[in-house]
């Protein structure tokens, strides 16, 4: 929320913000994501998801 208005972010930025603090804990582990179908169907969103997970 920004000024009481909902805002959105790119998939990469969201996932990086979510995963970065956990990187030492999950390093070398397997992660399973349940994501919205539109994240997988839209090429830009899917590439952002893959890029964030690979870091």
Backbone as XML, in Angstrom:
<?xml version="1.0"?>
<chain id="A" units="angstrom">
  <residue number="1" name="UNK">
    <atom name="N" x="0.846" y="-1.173" z="0.000"/>
    <atom name="CA" x="0.000" y="0.000" z="0.000"/>
    <atom name="C" x="0.897" y="1.243" z="0.000"/>
  </residue>
  <residue number="2" name="UNK">
    <atom name="N" x="0.491" y="2.170" z="-0.806"/>
    <atom name="CA" x="1.179" y="3.453" z="-0.847"/>
    <atom name="C" x="0.117" y="4.533" z="-0.849"/>
  </residue>
  <residue number="3" name="UNK">
    <atom name="N" x="0.127" y="5.364" z="0.166"/>
    <atom name="CA" x="-0.917" y="6.379" z="0.328"/>
    <atom name="C" x="-2.308" y="5.737" z="0.312"/>
  </residue>
  <residue number="4" name="UNK">
    <atom name="N" x="-2.434" y="4.595" z="0.988"/>
    <atom name="CA" x="-3.687" y="3.838" z="1.097"/>
    <atom name="C" x="-4.202" y="3.323" z="-0.246"/>
  </residue>
  <residue number="5" name="UNK">
    <atom name="N" x="-3.298" y="3.223" z="-1.238"/>
    <atom name="CA" x="-3.652" y="2.707" z="-2.561"/>
    <atom name="C" x="-2.826" y="1.445" z="-2.799"/>
  </residue>
  <residue number="6" name="UNK">
    <atom name="N" x="-3.484" y="0.340" z="-3.144"/>
    <atom name="CA" x="-2.704" y="-0.874" z="-3.405"/>
    <atom name="C" x="-1.809" y="-0.693" z="-4.629"/>
  </residue>
  <residue number="7" name="UNK">
    <atom name="N" x="-0.577" y="-1.178" z="-4.511"/>
    <atom name="CA" x="0.359" y="-1.128" z="-5.623"/>
    <atom name="C" x="0.859" y="-2.536" z="-5.905"/>
  </residue>
  <residue number="8" name="UNK">
    <atom name="N" x="1.482" y="-2.719" z="-7.026"/>
    <atom name="CA" x="2.014" y="-4.030" z="-7.388"/>
    <atom name="C" x="3.487" y="-3.886" z="-7.734"/>
  </residue>
  <residue number="9" name="UNK">
    <atom name="N" x="4.170" y="-5.015" z="-7.799"/>
    <atom name="CA" x="5.576" y="-5.030" z="-8.152"/>
    <atom name="C" x="5.824" y="-6.143" z="-9.158"/>
  </residue>
  <residue number="10" name="UNK">
    <atom name="N" x="6.967" y="-6.095" z="-9.811"/>
    <atom name="CA" x="7.345" y="-7.154" z="-10.745"/>
    <atom name="C" x="7.569" y="-8.446" z="-9.968"/>
  </residue>
  <residue number="11" name="UNK">
    <atom name="N" x="7.349" y="-9.569" z="-10.630"/>
    <atom name="CA" x="7.512" y="-10.872" z="-9.993"/>
    <atom name="C" x="8.936" y="-11.032" z="-9.464"/>
  </residue>
  <residue number="12" name="UNK">
    <atom name="N" x="9.927" y="-10.638" z="-10.257"/>
    <atom name="CA" x="11.320" y="-10.773" z="-9.838"/>
    <atom name="C" x="11.582" y="-10.017" z="-8.537"/>
  </residue>
  <residue number="13" name="UNK">
    <atom name="N" x="11.140" y="-8.773" z="-8.463"/>
    <atom name="CA" x="11.360" y="-7.967" z="-7.268"/>
    <atom name="C" x="10.673" y="-8.571" z="-6.047"/>
  </residue>
  <residue number="14" name="UNK">
    <atom name="N" x="9.462" y="-9.055" z="-6.231"/>
    <atom name="CA" x="8.720" y="-9.662" z="-5.123"/>
    <atom name="C" x="9.409" y="-10.922" z="-4.626"/>
  </residue>
  <residue number="15" name="UNK">
    <atom name="N" x="9.763" y="-11.806" z="-5.571"/>
    <atom name="CA" x="10.389" y="-13.075" z="-5.186"/>
    <atom name="C" x="11.768" y="-12.860" z="-4.586"/>
  </residue>
  <residue number="16" name="UNK">
    <atom name="N" x="12.517" y="-11.906" z="-5.107"/>
    <atom name="CA" x="13.832" y="-11.614" z="-4.567"/>
    <atom name="C" x="13.703" y="-11.106" z="-3.132"/>
  </residue>
  <residue number="17" name="UNK">
    <atom name="N" x="12.744" y="-10.245" z="-2.894"/>
    <atom name="CA" x="12.508" y="-9.753" z="-1.539"/>
    <atom name="C" x="12.066" y="-10.850" z="-0.590"/>
  </residue>
  <residue number="18" name="UNK">
    <atom name="N" x="11.362" y="-11.818" z="-1.106"/>
    <atom name="CA" x="10.899" y="-12.939" z="-0.292"/>
    <atom name="C" x="12.019" y="-13.939" z="-0.021"/>
  </residue>
  <residue number="19" name="UNK">
    <atom name="N" x="12.804" y="-14.244" z="-1.048"/>
    <atom name="CA" x="13.800" y="-15.302" z="-0.939"/>
    <atom name="C" x="15.152" y="-14.854" z="-0.396"/>
  </residue>
  <residue number="20" name="UNK">
    <atom name="N" x="15.535" y="-13.618" z="-0.623"/>
    <atom name="CA" x="16.862" y="-13.165" z="-0.221"/>
    <atom name="C" x="17.150" y="-13.391" z="1.269"/>
  </residue>
  <residue number="21" name="UNK">
    <atom name="N" x="16.250" y="-13.046" z="2.161"/>
    <atom name="CA" x="16.524" y="-13.289" z="3.581"/>
    <atom name="C" x="16.635" y="-14.782" z="3.928"/>
  </residue>
  <residue number="22" name="UNK">
    <atom name="N" x="16.062" y="-15.628" z="3.104"/>
    <atom name="CA" x="16.091" y="-17.073" z="3.377"/>
    <atom name="C" x="17.200" y="-17.798" z="2.632"/>
  </residue>
  <residue number="23" name="UNK">
    <atom name="N" x="18.027" y="-17.075" z="1.876"/>
    <atom name="CA" x="18.985" y="-17.716" z="0.976"/>
    <atom name="C" x="19.952" y="-18.644" z="1.696"/>
  </residue>
  <residue number="24" name="UNK">
    <atom name="N" x="20.402" y="-18.294" z="2.881"/>
    <atom name="CA" x="21.325" y="-19.172" z="3.611"/>
    <atom name="C" x="20.625" y="-20.415" z="4.151"/>
  </residue>
  <residue number="25" name="UNK">
    <atom name="N" x="19.363" y="-20.303" z="4.432"/>
    <atom name="CA" x="18.610" y="-21.432" z="4.997"/>
    <atom name="C" x="18.279" y="-22.460" z="3.915"/>
  </residue>
  <residue number="26" name="UNK">
    <atom name="N" x="17.866" y="-21.999" z="2.748"/>
    <atom name="CA" x="17.406" y="-22.913" z="1.699"/>
    <atom name="C" x="18.488" y="-23.252" z="0.674"/>
  </residue>
  <residue number="27" name="UNK">
    <atom name="N" x="19.696" y="-22.758" z="0.873"/>
    <atom name="CA" x="20.783" y="-23.010" z="-0.079"/>
    <atom name="C" x="20.990" y="-24.520" z="-0.248"/>
  </residue>
  <residue number="28" name="UNK">
    <atom name="N" x="20.956" y="-24.968" z="-1.496"/>
    <atom name="CA" x="21.130" y="-26.388" z="-1.793"/>
    <atom name="C" x="19.863" y="-27.204" z="-1.617"/>
  </residue>
  <residue number="29" name="UNK">
    <atom name="N" x="18.790" y="-26.569" z="-1.229"/>
    <atom name="CA" x="17.532" y="-27.274" z="-1.032"/>
    <atom name="C" x="16.629" y="-27.154" z="-2.249"/>
  </residue>
  <residue number="30" name="UNK">
    <atom name="N" x="15.546" y="-27.859" z="-2.201"/>
    <atom name="CA" x="14.539" y="-27.792" z="-3.260"/>
    <atom name="C" x="13.369" y="-26.957" z="-2.774"/>
  </residue>
  <residue number="31" name="UNK">
    <atom name="N" x="12.904" y="-26.064" z="-3.631"/>
    <atom name="CA" x="11.745" y="-25.247" z="-3.311"/>
    <atom name="C" x="10.619" y="-25.589" z="-4.273"/>
  </residue>
  <residue number="32" name="UNK">
    <atom name="N" x="9.424" y="-25.643" z="-3.754"/>
    <atom name="CA" x="8.243" y="-25.886" z="-4.567"/>
    <atom name="C" x="7.360" y="-24.651" z="-4.455"/>
  </residue>
  <residue number="33" name="UNK">
    <atom name="N" x="6.996" y="-24.102" z="-5.608"/>
    <atom name="CA" x="6.160" y="-22.911" z="-5.627"/>
    <atom name="C" x="4.796" y="-23.242" z="-6.213"/>
  </residue>
  <residue number="34" name="UNK">
    <atom name="N" x="3.784" y="-22.761" z="-5.558"/>
    <atom name="CA" x="2.441" y="-22.802" z="-6.100"/>
    <atom name="C" x="2.134" y="-21.360" z="-6.502"/>
  </residue>
  <residue number="35" name="UNK">
    <atom name="N" x="2.107" y="-21.113" z="-7.794"/>
    <atom name="CA" x="1.929" y="-19.743" z="-8.274"/>
    <atom name="C" x="0.679" y="-19.642" z="-9.125"/>
  </residue>
  <residue number="36" name="UNK">
    <atom name="N" x="0.205" y="-18.444" z="-9.248"/>
    <atom name="CA" x="-0.948" y="-18.145" z="-10.082"/>
    <atom name="C" x="-0.641" y="-18.515" z="-11.530"/>
  </residue>
  <residue number="37" name="UNK">
    <atom name="N" x="-1.594" y="-19.039" z="-12.239"/>
    <atom name="CA" x="-1.410" y="-19.436" z="-13.628"/>
    <atom name="C" x="-0.945" y="-18.315" z="-14.519"/>
  </residue>
  <residue number="38" name="UNK">
    <atom name="N" x="-1.361" y="-17.093" z="-14.236"/>
    <atom name="CA" x="-0.930" y="-15.978" z="-15.078"/>
    <atom name="C" x="0.559" y="-15.711" z="-14.920"/>
  </residue>
  <residue number="39" name="UNK">
    <atom name="N" x="1.134" y="-16.062" z="-13.786"/>
    <atom name="CA" x="2.583" y="-15.905" z="-13.606"/>
    <atom name="C" x="3.342" y="-16.836" z="-14.530"/>
  </residue>
  <residue number="40" name="UNK">
    <atom name="N" x="2.814" y="-18.009" z="-14.743"/>
    <atom name="CA" x="3.474" y="-18.992" z="-15.599"/>
    <atom name="C" x="3.179" y="-18.735" z="-17.073"/>
  </residue>
  <residue number="41" name="UNK">
    <atom name="N" x="1.978" y="-18.292" z="-17.383"/>
    <atom name="CA" x="1.598" y="-18.058" z="-18.783"/>
    <atom name="C" x="2.240" y="-16.814" z="-19.388"/>
  </residue>
  <residue number="42" name="UNK">
    <atom name="N" x="2.495" y="-15.814" z="-18.580"/>
    <atom name="CA" x="3.098" y="-14.578" z="-19.096"/>
    <atom name="C" x="4.617" y="-14.724" z="-19.058"/>
  </residue>
  <residue number="43" name="UNK">
    <atom name="N" x="5.222" y="-14.653" z="-20.224"/>
    <atom name="CA" x="6.661" y="-14.920" z="-20.363"/>
    <atom name="C" x="7.514" y="-14.040" z="-19.449"/>
  </residue>
  <residue number="44" name="UNK">
    <atom name="N" x="7.218" y="-12.763" z="-19.399"/>
    <atom name="CA" x="8.022" y="-11.853" z="-18.575"/>
    <atom name="C" x="7.942" y="-12.219" z="-17.090"/>
  </residue>
  <residue number="45" name="UNK">
    <atom name="N" x="6.751" y="-12.551" z="-16.619"/>
    <atom name="CA" x="6.576" y="-12.941" z="-15.219"/>
    <atom name="C" x="7.288" y="-14.252" z="-14.926"/>
  </residue>
  <residue number="46" name="UNK">
    <atom name="N" x="7.174" y="-15.209" z="-15.832"/>
    <atom name="CA" x="7.808" y="-16.508" z="-15.627"/>
    <atom name="C" x="9.329" y="-16.377" z="-15.625"/>
  </residue>
  <residue number="47" name="UNK">
    <atom name="N" x="9.871" y="-15.556" z="-16.518"/>
    <atom name="CA" x="11.314" y="-15.339" z="-16.547"/>
    <atom name="C" x="11.782" y="-14.652" z="-15.251"/>
  </residue>
  <residue number="48" name="UNK">
    <atom name="N" x="10.993" y="-13.742" z="-14.733"/>
    <atom name="CA" x="11.318" y="-13.090" z="-13.472"/>
    <atom name="C" x="11.334" y="-14.076" z="-12.315"/>
  </residue>
  <residue number="49" name="UNK">
    <atom name="N" x="10.368" y="-14.982" z="-12.302"/>
    <atom name="CA" x="10.310" y="-16.025" z="-11.274"/>
    <atom name="C" x="11.549" y="-16.910" z="-11.341"/>
  </residue>
  <residue number="50" name="UNK">
    <atom name="N" x="11.890" y="-17.354" z="-12.544"/>
    <atom name="CA" x="13.061" y="-18.222" z="-12.719"/>
    <atom name="C" x="14.343" y="-17.504" z="-12.312"/>
  </residue>
  <residue number="51" name="UNK">
    <atom name="N" x="14.489" y="-16.248" z="-12.688"/>
    <atom name="CA" x="15.691" y="-15.491" z="-12.361"/>
    <atom name="C" x="15.856" y="-15.314" z="-10.847"/>
  </residue>
  <residue number="52" name="UNK">
    <atom name="N" x="14.759" y="-15.038" z="-10.169"/>
    <atom name="CA" x="14.829" y="-14.849" z="-8.708"/>
    <atom name="C" x="15.192" y="-16.148" z="-8.001"/>
  </residue>
  <residue number="53" name="UNK">
    <atom name="N" x="14.649" y="-17.248" z="-8.469"/>
    <atom name="CA" x="14.920" y="-18.544" z="-7.830"/>
    <atom name="C" x="16.369" y="-18.972" z="-8.076"/>
  </residue>
  <residue number="54" name="UNK">
    <atom name="N" x="16.909" y="-18.658" z="-9.230"/>
    <atom name="CA" x="18.273" y="-19.071" z="-9.562"/>
    <atom name="C" x="19.320" y="-18.290" z="-8.780"/>
  </residue>
  <residue number="55" name="UNK">
    <atom name="N" x="18.971" y="-17.156" z="-8.234"/>
    <atom name="CA" x="19.946" y="-16.374" z="-7.455"/>
    <atom name="C" x="20.025" y="-16.965" z="-6.111"/>
  </residue>
</chain>
